[in-house]
Amino acid sequence: MALAMLLVVAALRWADPRIVSTIRLRGFDLEQQFAPRVYRSSPVRIVAIDDQSLRRVGQWPWPRAQVAQLVDRIAAGAPAVMGVDIIFAEPDRF
């Protein structure tokens, strides 16, 4: 009997119908209201190009020299690792 119940619960979780996902997500929200996770600072920093930067520097794509300056400024902080998720598919228009 217990094995059958376990299989039914596992099948419901795997299929994740709307009612199950709604209950699961609302339960998680309720848990976070009563016992929120304690904030811990992370050593990971993400540098994103935001609207303020676009207003100041100009429309994307920026000249490669501008992107290089940004990478140099980030590298000056001596990060252990730096990844850049930008594709330069076309020649620089500048």
TASULZI-V9732 format. One record per helix or strand of 3 or more residues. SS is the DSSP state (A for helix, B for strand). FROM is the first residue (numbers start at 1). TO is the last residue. Records with the same first field share a line. If there is no record, write none. Layout:
# TASULZI-V9732
SS->FROM-TO  FROM-TO
This chain:
# TASULZI-V9732
A->2-15  18-34  51-57  64-75
